[in-house]
Amino acid sequence: MSDGDAVRVGVVGLGGMGRIHAENVRDFDHEVRAGVDVAADTRESFERDFDARTYESHEEMYDREDLDAVVVTTPNKYHEPVTVGALDAGLDVLVEKPLAHTLDSAERIAEAAQAAEGFCMVGFHYRFSGATSMFKAYQRKGQFGDIRHIEANYVRRRGIPALGSWFTNRELAGGGALLDLGVHAVDLALYLLDFPEVTEVVGETRSEFGTDDTYADPDNWSSEWTVGSETFDVDDSVSAFLKCENGATVSLEVSWATNRESTDEFVVRGADSGARFDLGEDSLTIFDTGLDGGDHYIDSEQTAHPEVTGWRAESKTFLDAVRAGQPPMQNSVEEGLQVQRVLDAIYESSERGDEHALRVSED
């Protein structure tokens, strides 16, 4: 493709996330060529709003449309057939997190991507926030020294997705809060550490609120709660601890619902200095020290002013890579697979109840 050509994009899964991605494609002057969804009313709305053709199956869209790329925002269970089908058709793919609903499925996607002409990028948009970008810039300059530990939090006090939706159904989602929110926290922690091998994991998953008929959500993350009439067979909170081959560690707290304040704070402890920021925000606090004396502690807050952040920056990176014919430098399918291995190990550690950490090395 030449620099002036518009990327022709198909979107599979036309709900909230699919529409966000479609809007980004349009805003960056590319073409939303077609979409796929099983719900007729959703297809009609998408056709009207984006002037795009729609289909009930991804196979039909791949057969009938002349596309350059596909964005996948289906329930997790369907990531594999949609993504592998697109890769087999020679298309570039942006698949929303997590890579898949199970580790086996994620491994098959990665194998297909390795053999394909196109590339597969995974939707970890928190890497593109102003705070994350500033942290990585300081890190490249050696500001923090060796990173020793990361406290990774993605905690909602009340925020279970609609009961009975695919989010709360293990068959469709593969898991609950860990695969919905924890996937972001694990990915970002490993990204800040430059993706060392994770060698050991210990974790505990819980389901305490989704099965409680007194659960109420004043923040309106969920629909009316009617326990017993809908499926809730996933985790709603998770605690875990990771050890990496380079000696770095990560403590993880994730929840859809819990009796504490909400927080999405990340705290990074380096050998030379530290930092804190909130997921998706543009402010970064650096904890530094000077010479002994009254001004020994030298802390500073930096604020970025990026032109685009989050999902928009992620979309631009993907679209630019498609047009250039080169895979993006980050959010690779290999990184997505490494994150999936950690998530799978957390679930296995919790299910086995091991007192010892669970090794997740491929060896």
N, C-alpha and C positions, 0 to 999 in steps of 0.2 A: 504494500500500500504506500502511496505517496503521503507527504505530510499534510496535504489538504483534503485527503479523502475522509469521509465520515465512516466510522465503524458501524457496521450493521449488526445490531444486537437482538437476540431473542431472550426473553425472560421466562423461566419456568417456575411457577408459583407466583400468583398475582395478588397475594394478600398484602399486608402492610409493608413488609420488607421488599417484596417485589416491586411495589409502587415507588418506594424510596429509591431503589436502584434505577428504575425506569426514569424517574425525574432527574436523577443525576446524569444519566446518559443524554437526555434531551438538553439539560442545562449546559453541558459541555459541547453542544452542537454536533452530537452524533445521532444516529437513527435508531429509534425503537421500532424494529421491523415487525416483530411478532411476539406473541405470548402464549403460554400454556397454563391451563387450570382445569380442574375437574368440575368446578362449579359454574353453571351457565350464567348466573347473574354476575359473578365476578368477571367472567370473560367479557360480557356485554359492557360493563363499566370500564374495563381496561380499553376495549376497542374505542369507546366514545372519548375517553380522556387522552389517549395517546395516538389515535388515528392509526392503529396497528391491527393486523389480522391476528386472530386467536384460534387456538386448537385445543382439543380435549386431551391429546397425547403428545409427548415430546417426540415420539417417533415420526408422527405425521409432520410436525413442524420441521424436523431435520430433513425429511424427504422433499418437502415442498418449498422451503424458503432458502434463499441465497444469503447465508449469514457468515459473519466473520467471528462472532463470539456469542457465548451464552452465559447468562447469570442464573444460578440455581438457588432458589429460596424456598424449596419444598420442605415438608417435614423431614427430619434427619434420615428416616428409613429409606427414603427415595433418592437420597443424594447419589448413591452408587449407580443405579441404572441410568439416571439422567446425565450424570457427569461422564460416565464411561461411554455412553452413547454419543455424547457431543465430541469427546476426544477421538472416538473411532471415526467420526465424520470429519475429522481434520480441523475442528474448531478450538479456539482458546476458551477457557472456562474460568469464571469466578464463582466459587461455591461458598455459600455461607458456612460459618462455623456451626457445629464441629464438622470435621471432614466427613464423618459418617456416624451412624448410631452404634456401631460396634467396631472393635479393633480389626476383626477379620475383613469387614467391609471397607474400612479405611485403607487397609493394606492392598486390597484389590484395586481401589482407585489409584493409589500411588503407583502400582505396577502398570496400570493402563496409561498413566501420565508419562511414565518413563519411556514407554514404547511409542508414544504418540508424536505426531508432527507438531501439534499445538502444545500449549502449556496449561497448567492448572494452578490457579492462585486461590488461597483460602482467605475468607473474610474476617480478618482480625483487625477491625478498624481502630482499636485503641492505640495501636502502634503509631497512628498518624496524628495524634493530638499534639498541641503545642508543647505541653509539659514533657511528653515522651521525646519529642524531637530535640528539645533543649537538653534533656538529660543525656541523650546519645551524643550530642555535640560536645558537651563537657566531658563525657566519658572518653571520647576520642582524643581529647587533649590531655588525658591522664589525671583529671580532677580528683577522682575517687580512689585511685589505686585499685588493688584487687578487691572486688566486691565479696564480702563475707556472708551477708545474710539479707534476705528480702522478706518483709512482712507484706503479704498480698491479701487484701481484703476486698470482697465484693458482697456486702451484706445488706439485705433488705429486711427491715423490721416486719413489714407486712407487704408481700408482693408476689403471691403465687399466681401464675397465669391462670386464665379461666379454667375452672374445674371441668373436666370432660373434654377439653381441647387436646390436641395431639401432644402438647407440652407435658401433660400429666399422665400420659399413656406410655408405659415402657416399650411396648411393641413398636410404637411409631417414633418415639424420641430416643430410646436407648437408655435414658436416665433423666434425672430431674434437674435440680439446681446446679449440680456439678457440670452437666453437659450444656446447660443454658448460660450460666454465669461463670462457673469455675473454669470453663474452657478459656475464657478471656483472661482470667487472673493467672492461670498456669502459663498460657502463651506469653503474656507480657513479662512475667517474671523471667522466663527462659530467654526472651528477647533481650532484656536488660543484662542478662548474664552472657550474652552471645552464644546461646544454645549449647552449653556443655552437655555431656551425656549425664542423664539422671541415673544413678546407680541403685538408690534405695528409696522406697516409699512406705510410709505407714499412714493409714487413714481410717476415718470413722464417718459413715454416712448415717443419716437419721431421717425418719418420716414421722413427724410429731404433729404438725398442724393441718396437713392436707386430709387427714382422716378424722379431724375433730369437728363435730357439727356446731361447735360454738365459735369457730374461726370467723373472724370478720376482718374486712380489709377497708379501712376508711380512706386509703389512698386510691382505691378503685383500680388496682391491678387485675382484679379477678371479677368474674361475674357473680351473681347470687350463689351462695355456697349451700349445696344440698348434698351432704355426705350420704353415700349409699346409693344414690341414683346415677352417679357418674364414676369414671375410672380415676383412681389416684393410686398408682403403684410404683411411685418413684420417690427419690430423696428430696427433702426440702431444706436440709442443711448438711454441711460437710466441714470437717476439720482434717487437715493433713499436714505432713511434714516430709519434705524432699531433701535428699542428699545428692550432691553432684560429684563427678569424678575429680573436679578441681578443688574440692573442699567447701564450696559454697553451699548454703542451705536456704530453703524457702519454707516459711510457715504460711499456711493457707486457711482462710476462714471464708466460707461461702454460705449464703442462705437466701431462700425465697421468703422465709419467715422465721423469726426468732425473737426472744424477749431481751433485746438490747437495741441501742441506737443504730440507725442505718449508717453505713460507712463504705466508701470505696477507696480508702486511703492505701497508698503504697509507701512503705518506708524502706529505704535502701541504706545499708550500713557498709561503707567501704573502709579500707585500711587507712586512707588518708582523709576522707571526708564522707559525709552522708547526704541524703536528700529525702524529701517527701513530696508527694503530689497526690491529687485525686484523679481517678480514671477519667479520661476524656476532657480534662480541664487544661487550661493554658498557663497556669502558675506553678512554679517549681521553687521550693525552698531548699537551700543548700546549707548544711551544717558543717562549718569549717572552724578551724582554730588558728590562732596566731601565736605570738611569743607569750611566755608566761607573764602574767600581770593582769591588770583590770580588764583589758580587752582580749583576754584569751579566747573567748568564744566569739566567733565572727560568723554570724548567720545572715543570709541575704535571701530575698524573694525576687525571683525573676518572672516576668510575664511575657509570653510570646504573643504576637499578633499575626498569625498566619492568614493568608488569603482564604484558604479553605481548610477545614479540619474534618476529622472523623470519617464518616461514610463518604463524604464528597471527595476528600483527598484520596481515599482508597479507590474510589471509582475512577478518578483521574489517572492514578497510577496504572490501573488495569487497562483503561482505554488507550493511554499513551503507549503501553507495552504492546497491545494488539496492533496498533497502527505502525509501530516501529518493527514489528516482527521479531521482537526479542522478549524473553521472559523477564518479568520484573525482578528486581534485586532482592525483594523480601516477600514474606508471606507465601513461601514455596510450599508445595504439597509435601515435601520431605519434612519441613518443620511442622506442618499440620499433623503428619503421622507421628512425629515424636511427641507432640502434645497428647494425641489420642492414646499413645502407649502409657503415658503418665496417668491419664484419667482412668484407663482400664485397670492399672495397678492399684489405684486408690480404691476402686470398687472391690477388687479381689482381696485387698488387705482387710477391708471392712467385713466382707463376707466370711473370710477365713478366721477372723478374730485373732490373727497372729500377734504375739507379743513382740516379735522381731520384725524389722522392716522387710518389705518385699522387694527383691531385686527386679529391676525392669531392664537391665542391660540385655542386648540381643545375644550376647555371648552365652 
